[in-house]
Amino acid sequence: MKIECGCHCIKCNSTNLESNKIGTTEKDGYFDMHHTCQKCNTHFDHLDGEIFSNCSKCNYTSN
């Protein structure tokens, strides 16, 4: 899913991200998301900046 949110990769600063909604949408419209950078393949949490080598929520595995 491509979501425009102004985020950038925490590793290479690219804005070319694939985004995945994680969990439910809160009453205020906020929802957690994970991003995968299309330039360097870093997969990370939108809010806390955690980098994942594997993510079962997004079916992501690093190569």
N, C-alpha and C positions, 0 to 999 in steps of 0.2 A: 504494500500500500504506500503510495506517495502522499505524504502530508507536509504541507508548507508550514513550518513553525519557526524558522529563523535559527534553528540549531546548526551546530557545526561539529565535525568529528573531533573528539577529544584527543586523538592521536595525530592527525595530519591537517586538521582545520578545514577539510573539504565540506561543502554544503550539499554534496550529492549523496543523500542518505535515503535508504529504504527504511520505512518506519512501520512498526507493528504495535497496535493497540494491545495493552496488557490489562486484563481485568475489566471491571465495570466502570461506567461513566458515573461520576459523582453528581450530586444535586446541582452543584455550581457549574457543571459541564466539563470539569477537569477529568482527565483519565491518564493513567500511567502509560508510558510507551518505551519501547526499546528501539534503537536505531542500528542499522548496519551500514557502514560506510562503503560506498560502491568503488571508492578509489583504493583504500588500503585494507578493506574487509574487516575492520574492527567492529565488534558488536558490543553495544554499551547501553546502560540504563539512562534514560532521558533526564531524570531528576538527580540521582545521586552520583552519577559518573562512574559507576562500577562497570568494568570491562569483563566480558564473558568469553571464554574459549568454547563453551558449550552452553546452549540455552534450550531447555525442553519447552518453555513457553512459546518460543518462536521457531522451534525445530532447526536451530542454528548449530552448526559444528564448524570449527575452523579447519582449514586444510593444512 
